Amino acid sequence: MGESEQTWIARLTPLSGGGVPALLAMPLGVDVWERHPGFLVVAAPESRLAELERRRLARVDRLATTERYEEEMTDRPTTGDTG
């Protein structure tokens, strides 16, 4: 991965019959953040996501760059009792 390559938070939805377990069994080179019954939320460089699309292993929905995601989480108001 080049230093200038963008890293994305993305949702991967399996396209093959093996579903999420099959994706997890493959050496995808992504950082899995969340596992759901029908999809994964990952952090991965653009080149890795493009390769997953090219190989038709998963539908890739790019949600935000990691920088944008971190900005949104920092700007989000905290919840809970501040009393």
Secondary structure, DSSP 8 states (H G I E B T S, - for coil): --TT--EEEEEEEE-STTHHHHHHHS----EEEEE-SS-EEEEEEHHHHHHHHHTTSEEEEEEEEHHHHHHHHHHS---S---
